[in-house]
Amino acid sequence: MRKILTVLCLFAGLTALAKPQVYFNYKVFHTPEQGPYLSTSLQFISGSFKYKGDELGNLSASVEITHLFTANDRIVLVDKYVLDSPQMKDSIVDDFYDIQRYKLPAGIYSYELVIKDLISGEQVQGNQEIEIKALAPTEITLSDIEFIEDLHKSDEQNNFTKNGYFMLPYLTNYFPPEMDKIAFYTEVYNTDQLLETDEQFLMTYSVENYKSGLPVEGIFKFKRLNAAEVVPQIIVLPIGSLRSGDYNLRIDLINKNNDTLHTEKVFFQRRNEILQTDIASIKDVEIDPSFKNSITRDSVPYFLGSLMPISERYEYEIIRTMLKGYDTTYMEQYFFAYWKQTNPEDPFMAWSAYKQQVYYAEKLFGTQIKYGWEADRGRVHLQYGAPNAILDRPNEPSAYPYQIWHYYRIGQRSNVRFVFYNPDLATNDYPLLHSDMQGELQNFRWEGDLHRRDTPNTNVDDPGGSVHYGGNSGTFYRGGM
């Protein structure tokens, strides 16, 4: 069974031991005849379900699934059915999947999913907002991009096949070391409306660094395609040489005049242990005297730790391992090597500028139990810079003290918000409660959690829980700052 480490999932934090564990994702596509439709994908984690056996020793699970879509407090669509897993042997119990397709008009829906293990009786549920946008008839665009785990030609007609191919969805944006390719499916719409009949256009596929936006050398493909109402595409990109880090999968549509018609980006994370930093080579680094003079020996661990908010995920783990030891000379060497790589022209200038931000975060966000760069607010400040606006609500009725930070722009994303709150009312720690920033904690029940100060026994599975508590947090978050 494949182990999922980082997932885009509806039930993160809702599942527990003895509870069914299910990962959910959805994509929106369009058909010329019927308009938009929603494709839902479910992955059932095999070890979290009960199984029944037959006389031949085969095992199977039985799951009741309910999809509920509402809009303006009105039920738009409900689908309830029973799914039996494929038959398995006791020694080989694999995850199993379900895909459904629902024709839905453009709009914003409240979606609720209920999963019940019919053998154990255990149940989980969750909800989120889903927006389906209408297809603009005069604009060349793409469908959602769907990652694929397994792919092969098939003549079968079912929800796992499209355009003559069986496609098993890959429900996470995390690609571990054992995966050396990214496969995905997408559809191009309306090229026949804006290009001449049978005119060719170019579709390019590349990978860029998420933070810098710079392209990754050696990962690039292109196809020449003919204009049509719908142009389906299955693409495979090699990532065997891609280092650990955060990236964007980038797709560009280009006409014969070399004009870009459309650009689409999808965030993903890569872990590649084979290509990690050569730790041994750091021991050969000669430290610049200016660095030695700017940091006392006993403060080396502190400033090394302060790099964690701005480090790639694999670097974060390296630093955390070093901080468990006592070799400050090695820490100094790593620290200097980090800034030498960050700014080869003037590493000391880059470090000096960052050090001032570390001091600033310590002064504003340090607590009795955490350094400033360890606290969530300090980490966000160092990672993304100072917010453009801060709403501070220390005394809102029924709510814990909270802050909403608003960034007008972070990299490629606009109008990004972070919600911090202080549930213990003592440490002034203000951990992160929710954000719409890619890669950050996304808690769709954050309003309910924020307002549990006076209602601690609220049912966490109540999809409407967040509307019962009063307060203005939702209004502020959605633009009322």
Secondary structure in CASP SS format (residue, H / E / C, confidence):
PFRMAT SS
TARGET T0000
AUTHOR 0000-0000-0000
METHOD secondary structure of the structure
MODEL  1
M C 1.00
R C 1.00
K C 1.00
I C 1.00
L C 1.00
T C 1.00
V C 1.00
L C 1.00
C C 1.00
L C 1.00
F C 1.00
A C 1.00
G C 1.00
L C 1.00
T C 1.00
A C 1.00
L C 1.00
A C 1.00
K C 1.00
P C 1.00
Q C 1.00
V E 1.00
Y E 1.00
F E 1.00
N E 1.00
Y E 1.00
K E 1.00
V E 1.00
F E 1.00
H E 1.00
T E 1.00
P C 1.00
E C 1.00
Q C 1.00
G E 1.00
P E 1.00
Y E 1.00
L E 1.00
S E 1.00
T E 1.00
S E 1.00
L E 1.00
Q E 1.00
F E 1.00
I C 1.00
S H 1.00
G H 1.00
S H 1.00
F C 1.00
K C 1.00
Y C 1.00
K E 1.00
G E 1.00
D C 1.00
E C 1.00
L C 1.00
G C 1.00
N C 1.00
L E 1.00
S E 1.00
A C 1.00
S E 1.00
V E 1.00
E E 1.00
I E 1.00
T E 1.00
H E 1.00
L E 1.00
F E 1.00
T E 1.00
A E 1.00
N C 1.00
D C 1.00
R E 1.00
I E 1.00
V E 1.00
L E 1.00
V E 1.00
D E 1.00
K E 1.00
Y E 1.00
V E 1.00
L E 1.00
D E 1.00
S C 1.00
P C 1.00
Q C 1.00
M E 1.00
K E 1.00
D C 1.00
S C 1.00
I E 1.00
V C 1.00
D C 1.00
D C 1.00
F E 1.00
Y E 1.00
D E 1.00
I E 1.00
Q E 1.00
R E 1.00
Y E 1.00
K E 1.00
L C 1.00
P C 1.00
A C 1.00
G E 1.00
I E 1.00
Y E 1.00
S E 1.00
Y E 1.00
E E 1.00
L E 1.00
V E 1.00
I E 1.00
K E 1.00
D E 1.00
L C 1.00
I C 1.00
S C 1.00
G C 1.00
E C 1.00
Q E 1.00
V E 1.00
Q E 1.00
G E 1.00
N E 1.00
Q E 1.00
E E 1.00
I E 1.00
E E 1.00
I E 1.00
K C 1.00
A C 1.00
L C 1.00
A C 1.00
P C 1.00
T C 1.00
E C 1.00
I C 1.00
T E 1.00
L E 1.00
S C 1.00
D C 1.00
I C 1.00
E E 1.00
F E 1.00
I E 1.00
E E 1.00
D E 1.00
L E 1.00
H E 1.00
K E 1.00
S C 1.00
D C 1.00
E C 1.00
Q C 1.00
N C 1.00
N C 1.00
F C 1.00
T E 1.00
K E 1.00
N C 1.00
G C 1.00
Y E 1.00
F E 1.00
M E 1.00
L E 1.00
P E 1.00
Y C 1.00
L C 1.00
T C 1.00
N C 1.00
Y E 1.00
F E 1.00
P C 1.00
P C 1.00
E C 1.00
M C 1.00
D C 1.00
K E 1.00
I E 1.00
A E 1.00
F E 1.00
Y E 1.00
T E 1.00
E E 1.00
V E 1.00
Y E 1.00
N C 1.00
T H 1.00
D H 1.00
Q H 1.00
L H 1.00
L C 1.00
E C 1.00
T C 1.00
D C 1.00
E C 1.00
Q E 1.00
F E 1.00
L E 1.00
M E 1.00
T E 1.00
Y E 1.00
S E 1.00
V E 1.00
E E 1.00
N E 1.00
Y C 1.00
K C 1.00
S C 1.00
G C 1.00
L C 1.00
P E 1.00
V E 1.00
E E 1.00
G E 1.00
I E 1.00
F E 1.00
K E 1.00
F E 1.00
K E 1.00
R E 1.00
L E 1.00
N E 1.00
A C 1.00
A C 1.00
E C 1.00
V E 1.00
V E 1.00
P E 1.00
Q E 1.00
I E 1.00
I E 1.00
V E 1.00
L E 1.00
P E 1.00
I C 1.00
G C 1.00
S C 1.00
L C 1.00
R C 1.00
S C 1.00
G E 1.00
D E 1.00
Y E 1.00
N E 1.00
L E 1.00
R E 1.00
I E 1.00
D E 1.00
L E 1.00
I E 1.00
N C 1.00
K C 1.00
N C 1.00
N C 1.00
D C 1.00
T E 1.00
L E 1.00
H E 1.00
T E 1.00
E E 1.00
K E 1.00
V E 1.00
F E 1.00
F E 1.00
Q E 1.00
R E 1.00
R C 1.00
N C 1.00
E H 1.00
I H 1.00
L H 1.00
Q C 1.00
T C 1.00
D C 1.00
I H 1.00
A H 1.00
S H 1.00
I H 1.00
K C 1.00
D C 1.00
V C 1.00
E C 1.00
I C 1.00
D C 1.00
P H 1.00
S H 1.00
F H 1.00
K H 1.00
N H 1.00
S H 1.00
I C 1.00
T C 1.00
R H 1.00
D H 1.00
S H 1.00
V H 1.00
P H 1.00
Y H 1.00
F H 1.00
L H 1.00
G H 1.00
S C 1.00
L C 1.00
M H 1.00
P H 1.00
I H 1.00
S C 1.00
E C 1.00
R H 1.00
Y H 1.00
E H 1.00
Y H 1.00
E H 1.00
I H 1.00
I H 1.00
R H 1.00
T H 1.00
M H 1.00
L H 1.00
K C 1.00
G C 1.00
Y C 1.00
D C 1.00
T H 1.00
T H 1.00
Y H 1.00
M H 1.00
E H 1.00
Q H 1.00
Y H 1.00
F H 1.00
F H 1.00
A H 1.00
Y H 1.00
W H 1.00
K H 1.00
Q H 1.00
T H 1.00
N C 1.00
P C 1.00
E C 1.00
D C 1.00
P H 1.00
F H 1.00
M H 1.00
A H 1.00
W H 1.00
S H 1.00
A H 1.00
Y H 1.00
K H 1.00
Q H 1.00
Q H 1.00
V H 1.00
Y H 1.00
Y H 1.00
A H 1.00
E H 1.00
K H 1.00
L H 1.00
F H 1.00
G C 1.00
T C 1.00
Q C 1.00
I C 1.00
K C 1.00
Y C 1.00
G C 1.00
W C 1.00
E C 1.00
A C 1.00
D H 1.00
R H 1.00
G H 1.00
R H 1.00
V H 1.00
H H 1.00
L H 1.00
Q H 1.00
Y H 1.00
G C 1.00
A C 1.00
P C 1.00
N C 1.00
A E 1.00
I E 1.00
L E 1.00
D E 1.00
R E 1.00
P C 1.00
N C 1.00
E C 1.00
P C 1.00
S C 1.00
A C 1.00
Y C 1.00
P C 1.00
Y E 1.00
Q E 1.00
I E 1.00
W E 1.00
H E 1.00
Y E 1.00
Y E 1.00
R E 1.00
I E 1.00
G C 1.00
Q C 1.00
R E 1.00
S E 1.00
N E 1.00
V E 1.00
R E 1.00
F E 1.00
V E 1.00
F E 1.00
Y E 1.00
N C 1.00
P C 1.00
D C 1.00
L C 1.00
A C 1.00
T C 1.00
N C 1.00
D C 1.00
Y C 1.00
P C 1.00
L E 1.00
L E 1.00
H E 1.00
S E 1.00
D C 1.00
M C 1.00
Q C 1.00
G C 1.00
E C 1.00
L C 1.00
Q C 1.00
N C 1.00
F C 1.00
R C 1.00
W H 1.00
E H 1.00
G H 1.00
D H 1.00
L H 1.00
H C 1.00
R C 1.00
R C 1.00
D C 1.00
T C 1.00
P C 1.00
N C 1.00
T C 1.00
N C 1.00
V C 1.00
D C 1.00
D C 1.00
P C 1.00
G C 1.00
G H 1.00
S H 1.00
V H 1.00
H C 1.00
Y C 1.00
G C 1.00
G C 1.00
N C 1.00
S H 1.00
G H 1.00
T H 1.00
F H 1.00
Y H 1.00
R H 1.00
G H 1.00
G H 1.00
M C 1.00
END
